[in-house]
C-alpha cells in the first residue's frame, strides 16, 4: 500500500485521519503506523532536555565556523578552509547526535516542521562540506551554518510533529531524493546570492574587499549551474517517484506541495534551457535560481508551517 506523502519530505493528514482525544492526529489505517505530535516528546518533556547539550555545542561550532568564513570574506582574517571544515564537522557530529536522541526517544522517523528542518539542515551542511572539497563553495557556509544553528534552536524549543516507524522502499527513494534535491538547490541559492554580490560590485568597479576573496566570476557561475544540474536530476527523480509511489498527489492535502514542486521544476528547467540556448547568466540567473528556491522552500516547509503554527 502506498503512503500519502507529498513531493516534499513531510507528511500531512489524509482522508482516513481523525482527531484523537488529545487533539493530535490519529490514523485509522494501522499499517501507516503514524503517531500524534504528542509522541514526539515523552510525558516528562525529557527529549528536548536530553538533546539540549548537543544542540548548544553544535550551535557554537556552527557560529564559530560561519564567523571565521565571514571574516575571511571581509579580509579580516586569513583563509583557513581546514579550520572551517573542522568546526563544521564537529557541529555536524553534534547535530547528528541531536537527531539520534530524537529518533531514540520517538522510536521512529521524526516528521513535522522543526524535525524536518533539523534533518534537512544537517544534510545541507554535510553536502556543502563534501562539495567544498572539489568546488569553491565553502563561502556558502556564511549563510548555511547559521540557518542550521537556527533549526537546532527550533528543534529544542518546539519538538512537535508526527513520526513514522516504517516506510516502504519506494517512499524512502522519494524522501531521500527530495531531501538531496532541496539540499543541493539550497546551496545553489546561497551561491547565487554570493554571485549577485560579486556581480554588483564589479558593475560598480568595487574590486577590493569581498570581491577579491571570492573565486572568479566565471568560476562562480560554472559552479552555480553545476549545482543546479545535479539538483534538477534529483528533483526530477523525487517528483517521478512521488507519482509512482504516492497515492493521489493532487488530493486536497497534497496538491499545494505538488503544484509548488512542479512550478520549481519548471523554473529551474527554464533557467537551464535559457542558459544553454540564450546565454542567460549574471543577475538573471540569480533571480531565476532564487525564485525556484523560494518555491521549493514553500513546497517543503511552507505548508507545514501553516498547518503546525498558524492553524494549530
N, C-alpha and C positions, 0 to 999 in steps of 0.2 A: 504493500500500500504506500503510495507516495504521500509525502508530508507537506503541509501547507506553508512552506517558506516562500518569501518573495525573492526578487532578484538581488536584494541585499543580503546581509548575514544575520538579520534579526527576525524574530517571529511575532506574528500578530494573532488576534483572535480569528477563529473560523466558525463555520456555521454550527458546529456541534458544541461551541463554548457556552457555558453558563456561569453565573456568579455563584461563588461558594459562600459559606456562612461568614467568612472573614472579609468578604469583599474582593478577594483575589479571583483569578480566573481558573475555573476547573474545566476539564475537558472530558466529554462523555466517552470518547474513544480511548480505552486504556492502552492501546498499542502505541499511542503517541507519547505516553509517559511524560507529560508536562506537569509541572507543579506551579502553584501560585507564587506570587512575588514574596509571600511570607517565608517560603522555603530558602530564600537567598540568605537569610540571617536566622540564626538559632534563637531560641527563646530568650537567652540572656544577652543577645547582641554581641557575642564573642567574636564573630567572624571579622568585623571591621577592626576590632581591637587587636586581634592576632596579626592582621595584615599591616597595621599602622607602622610598626618599626621598619619593616621592609620598604613600605611606601615612602617614608621620610628619607631613608638612605638613598633610594632611587631618585627622589626629587632633588636631593642635594647634589648628587653626581650629574644628573641631567643639567641642572642650572649651572654647575661649575663648567661642564664641557661647552654649553652654549655661550656662556660668558667669555670663555677664552677664545672661542671662534669669532665672536662678535668683536672682541678687542683686536683680533688678528685682522679682520676686515677693515677696522679703523686704523690699522698700522700702529697700534699702541704696544703690542707685544709681538714677538717673532712667531712665525708659523710653527706649530707643533702638532701635526696630524696624528702622530702616535699618542700624544697626550690626550687629544680629543677622543680618539677611538678607545683609548684605555678607560677614560672616565665614562664614555658611552657604554662600553661593555659592562663595567661594574653596575651602572644604572640599569642596564637591560637585565642583568642577572637578578638584581633585587626586584625588578619589575616582574620577572618570571616567578619569583617566589610569592609575590602578591597573587598572581594568577593561580599558582599551585595551592595556596591557602584557600582561595575561593572554591576551586574545584573540589578540594578535600572536604570542605565544610558543607557544600551543597550537594555533593555526590553525583555531579554530572556537569555537562557543558553549561556554563552560566551565560544566559542571554538577557537581553534588556539593554537599555540605553547606556548606563555607565559601565557595566561589564563589557559590553561590546566595544565601547570606546577604549577601554583598557587593553583588550586583546588586540585590536587593530593598531593602536598606537605602538604596542610592542613590536608588531610585525613591521610597521613602517620604519621604526628605529633600526631593527635588525637588517632590513633590506638596504637602508641608507648606508649603514656602515659596511655592508658587504659590497654594494655597488661602488662605494668610495675607494675600494682597493684597486679598482680598474678605471674608474671615471672620476673626473674632478667635480664631485657633487657634495663634498663634505661641508661646504659653506651652507648648504640647506639645513644643517644641524641648528643653525641660529633660530630657525622657525620650528623645526620638527621637535627638538628636545624640550623646549618649554611647553609645547602642546601636550607631549607625552606626560610631563610632570603634572599638568592640569588634569589630565584624565585620571591620574592616580588619586588626586585630591577628591574628585567626584566619586571614585570607587569606594574610598574610605568613608566619606561623609554621607553618601547616598547609595548603599549597596543593593538596591531593589532590583527586581526583574525575575522573569521566569527562567527555568533551566530545564535541560533535556538530558536524560541519561543515555540515550542511544539514538543514533541516526543511521540511515541507510548509506551504502557506498555512493549512490547517485547524489543524494543530498550533500554528502561530505565533499564530493567533487564540486558541487555548486558553491558551497560555503567557502572552500579553500580558494577556488578561482576568483570568487567575488572579493575575498579579503586581499588576495595578492594584487588583483587589478586596482582596487582602491588604493593600496599602499603605494604602488608604483606611480599611479596618476597623481596621488597627493604629493609625492616627491617632485614630480614634474611641475605641479602647480607652484611649489616653493621655488624651484629652479627658474620658472618663468618670471616670478617676481624679482629675483636677482637679475635676470636678463633685462627686465624693464628698467630697473635702476641703472644698470650699466649702459643701456641704450640711451636713456635720457641724459645721463652725464656726458656721454660722448657727443650727443647732439648740441649740448651747451658748452662743449670744449672744456669740460672739467675732467682732466686726465690724471688728477692726483687723488690721493686718498683711497677709497674703496675700489675704484676702477683699476688701480694698479695692482691690487691684491687679487682680483678675480682673474680667471683664465681669459684668453682672448675671446672676443665676441663670437667669432665663428665656431670656436670650440663649445661655448655655452649653448649656442643654437643646435649644434650637432647632437650634444648630449640630451638636450630637451626632446628632440624628435626621436632619439633612440628610446628614451623612457616612454614616450607616448606610443611608439610602435609596439613595444612589449606589453604595455598596459592594455592596449587595444586588443591584442591577441587574447589576453587573459579575460578581458571584459566580454569579448565575443564568446569565449568558452563558458563564462558564467551565465550569460543570457541563454545560450543554446542549451546548457544543462538544466537551466530553470524551466524552459519549455518542455524538456524531455522528462524531468523527474518531479516537477512541482504541479500540484493539482490546480488548474484554472488560474493562471497568472493574472487574468483580468477580472477576478472576483472582486467584490467591493473592498475587502480588506487588503488586497494586494495590488489593485490597479494603479495606485499612486506610485508605488515602487517600480512597477513595470514600466509605466509611461516615462518616469524620470530617468530610469536607467537606459531605456531606448533612446530618449532625447539626448542624453550624454553621449551615447554611442554615435549617434548621427553627427553631433558637433565634432567629436574627435575624428570621425571618418572624413568629414568635410575639410577639416584642418589638414589632414594628411594628404588628401587629394589636392587641395589648394596649394600646399607647399610643393608637391611634386610637379604639378602641371602649370601652376600660375606663379610659382616663386614666392608664396606667402612667407613672410619672416618678420622679425622685429616685433614691434608693438602689436601688429595684427595677430601674429601667432600667440603672443602673450594673452590678448583678450579672449581668443577662442579657447585657449587652454584653461584659463580661469573660469570661463563660462561653463565648460564641460565639467570642471572640478566642482563647481558650486552645485550643479545638478546632481552629481554623484553623491555629494555630501548630503543633500536633501533626501535623495533616494535611500541612502543607507541609514541616516540618523535623524533627519528632519522630522519624518513622520513618527518615529519612535519617541522623539522629544515631545511632540504634540500629544501623543497618547498618554505617556507616562507623567508628564509635567503639567501641561496646560489643561488637559481634560481630566486628569486624575483627581 
